[in-house]
Amino acid sequence: MSESVDSRTKTLNFNIGVLGHVDSGKTSLARALSSTASTAAFDKNPQSRERGITLDLGFSSFTVDFPDHLRDGEGQQPYDNLQFTLVDCPGHASLIRTIIGGAQIIDLMMLVVDVVKGVQTQTAECLLIGELTCPGMVVILNKIDLLPPNKRQSAIEKMTKRLHKTLENTRFKDCPVISVAAKPGGPEAPDTEEPQGVSELIELLKKQTYLPKRNPRGDLLMAVDHCFSIRGQGTVMTGTILQGSLAINDTVEIPALKVTKKIKSVQMFRKPVSGAMQGDRVGVCVTQFDPKLLERGVVCTPGSLRTLYAAVISVRKIGYFKGSLSTRAKFHITVGHETVMARVTFFGLPPLGASDTQPPPTQPCSLETPFTFDREYFYHDEYVSGQGEGSSGPDPEQWALLEFERPVTCPSLCLVIGSKLDTDIHANACRLAFQGRLLQGFEDKAYAETSLPHLQIYKTKYKEGQVERVTDDYTVIGRNLFKKETNLQLFVGLKVTLSTGETGVIEGGFGQSGKFKIRIQEGLSPETKQLLSSTSKKKGKGGGKGGNEEECKTDSQPVNILLHFKRYIFDPHKKMVQS
Ligand SMILES: Nc1nc2c(ncn2[C@@H]2O[C@H](COP(=O)(O)OP(=O)(O)OP(=O)(O)O)[C@@H](O)[C@H]2O)c(=O)[nH]1
């Protein structure tokens, strides 16, 4: 390792996400906390300043002494100091895609709540995103200067209690709540006005810091959030290394542009370094390309990411989502760092007793072993289970097939969030619908024919009709099972059961009105014949092959016909199989 890398490894970089409802004071707080601003910190985007809201992720950092509790057993500290990188996420509801992307690179989340307004819609969504993506959280009650001094303490205590109640059923039920005034006096106040509670907050953040797992090995994956060019030098991409490491002279791929580039230099918070690894926030200068082509995206080891047209994911419903998860419906799918529309087919194993032909999968899904589907699975019409509050990890019982509207580039096993972003943002409703992990991706456009030969998703259907009349001891005519327009050919050969116990096989249609002929293999029992003839018996005019035999026509339909079959929702071979 070179000297500069050695000196770099002495600083632990810890990423803190700043999330919360619009205008809760996230940017003000990041500004109050930070000493060193990176390229995009503090709403430098001119449009952002014009609109007074954060439009993109902002990054800034400050360095503190290495916390005592992170020293090893002998009192040695593995790093010289601790650098907090703040990832200021936009609060506006329309920017939720950016928030989800930002949340995936953080080690700790600061949830900023306006102490006067309490938990608002986006506060709740951010809390949920934090639950899905982030190991720890600190709640910041901001704008305490707006509370009258004589009631301040009691108001803070009341709000803290309320928040703990909100967090009761989440992973963050014991998380600390601290109050501050990031910008006392608001926008009109002079910058000389000192923020309140910020040094206490820094102490709290130090206490909450843990040694994040950083692994320099494996393929490189870097989330790029900004891109610009430097005349005469090249194009700089800034972002966070999510996986692996990089070094000067490495060749990296930019999958969105389908190009590879050589790394010319690397910087961490304006200091040149020769390399960086997982968890580090870097600026990487590569050989020139037009920065406008890559506003956001990923950079990786050449060939390590796949472009997927479809995927199978583990899936769990988000308890706060009030809408229905209808299968074959379209959802916004955030997969890795991209959000695209996809058609979603939910499926799971058959409920116990529903089928005796479906053994459980030999290889339950896990984060380590990609899942392969080698048998048929039961299909759920409407996905209803998983009432938990968005806890992470795959649900071994339920999956979904995603068919993307445009191909996505992502790492395997990455987080997937399904949402209904077209829901009215003023509707005060949670838009995040389900979460999961990507288990199997399909790179082939014609995946249904080639890549998914074994995945069949079906639905068990029950239909009930009635015997209309008997034509002979071995044949009855049924009705009310199919519509006039149903293609009866699809049902020929399927087994039916009569409510009197006999079994039969659908032989074909009878006439034009959806009636059908059933062959009773063992023949009708005398009791059934009696039943069918007793209700209302008319002398037939003869018909069918047994034209000379007695024909019975019933008016009150005493004998029902039960048909139980599998209808395939997804089947590359498009066949219909009876269970
Ligand atoms: N009185 C008072 N006003 C504050 C405080 N902190 C922030 N503000 C004001 O609240 C408004 C919003 O602050 P920002 O920091 O832009 O809020 P934000 O959460 O980053 O906003 P978005 O990123 O657009 O969601 C600004 O007018 C700030 O001056 C505070 O502690 N007290």
The ligand as an SDF file (V2000), in Angstrom:
LIG
                    3D

 32 34  0  0  0  0  0  0  0  0999 V2000
  -36.6820   29.0360   13.3370 N   0  0  0  0  0  0  0  0  0  0  0  0
  -35.9310   28.0910   12.8060 C   0  0  0  0  0  0  0  0  0  0  0  0
  -35.9500   27.9110   11.4820 N   0  0  0  0  0  0  0  0  0  0  0  0
  -35.1720   26.9360   10.9490 C   0  0  0  0  0  0  0  0  0  0  0  0
  -34.3630   26.0970   11.7500 C   0  0  0  0  0  0  0  0  0  0  0  0
  -33.7300   25.2320   10.9430 N   0  0  0  0  0  0  0  0  0  0  0  0
  -34.1250   25.5100    9.6780 C   0  0  0  0  0  0  0  0  0  0  0  0
  -34.9890   26.5500    9.6950 N   0  0  0  0  0  0  0  0  0  0  0  0
  -35.6350   27.1420    8.5290 C   0  0  0  0  0  0  0  0  0  0  0  0
  -36.5080   26.1800    7.9520 O   0  0  0  0  0  0  0  0  0  0  0  0
  -36.5030   26.3240    6.5350 C   0  0  0  0  0  0  0  0  0  0  0  0
  -36.1300   25.0020    5.9050 C   0  0  0  0  0  0  0  0  0  0  0  0
  -34.7920   24.7010    6.2080 O   0  0  0  0  0  0  0  0  0  0  0  0
  -33.9180   23.7370    5.3190 P   0  0  0  0  0  0  0  0  0  0  0  0
  -32.6750   23.4890    6.0700 O   0  0  0  0  0  0  0  0  0  0  0  0
  -33.8220   24.2380    3.9220 O   0  0  0  0  0  0  0  0  0  0  0  0
  -34.8820   22.4890    5.3290 O   0  0  0  0  0  0  0  0  0  0  0  0
  -34.6870   21.1090    4.5470 P   0  0  0  0  0  0  0  0  0  0  0  0
  -35.2980   20.0930    5.4050 O   0  0  0  0  0  0  0  0  0  0  0  0
  -33.2610   20.9170    4.1670 O   0  0  0  0  0  0  0  0  0  0  0  0
  -35.5510   21.3600    3.2660 O   0  0  0  0  0  0  0  0  0  0  0  0
  -35.6700   20.3720    1.9760 P   0  0  0  0  0  0  0  0  0  0  0  0
  -34.3110   19.8200    1.7420 O   0  0  0  0  0  0  0  0  0  0  0  0
  -36.1500   21.2310    0.9000 O   0  0  0  0  0  0  0  0  0  0  0  0
  -36.6370   19.3310    2.3920 O   0  0  0  0  0  0  0  0  0  0  0  0
  -35.5020   27.4100    6.2110 C   0  0  0  0  0  0  0  0  0  0  0  0
  -36.2110   28.6030    6.0240 O   0  0  0  0  0  0  0  0  0  0  0  0
  -34.6370   27.4900    7.4580 C   0  0  0  0  0  0  0  0  0  0  0  0
  -34.0990   28.7800    7.6760 O   0  0  0  0  0  0  0  0  0  0  0  0
  -34.3590   26.3390   13.1670 C   0  0  0  0  0  0  0  0  0  0  0  0
  -33.6970   25.6460   13.9350 O   0  0  0  0  0  0  0  0  0  0  0  0
  -35.1760   27.3200   13.6150 N   0  0  0  0  0  0  0  0  0  0  0  0
  1  2  1  0
  2  3  2  0
  2 32  1  0
  3  4  1  0
  4  5  2  0
  4  8  1  0
  5  6  1  0
  5 30  1  0
  6  7  2  0
  7  8  1  0
  8  9  1  0
  9 10  1  0
  9 28  1  0
 10 11  1  0
 11 12  1  0
 11 26  1  0
 12 13  1  0
 13 14  1  0
 14 15  2  0
 14 16  1  0
 14 17  1  0
 17 18  1  0
 18 19  2  0
 18 20  1  0
 18 21  1  0
 21 22  1  0
 22 23  2  0
 22 24  1  0
 22 25  1  0
 26 27  1  0
 26 28  1  0
 28 29  1  0
 30 31  2  0
 30 32  1  0
M  END
$$$$
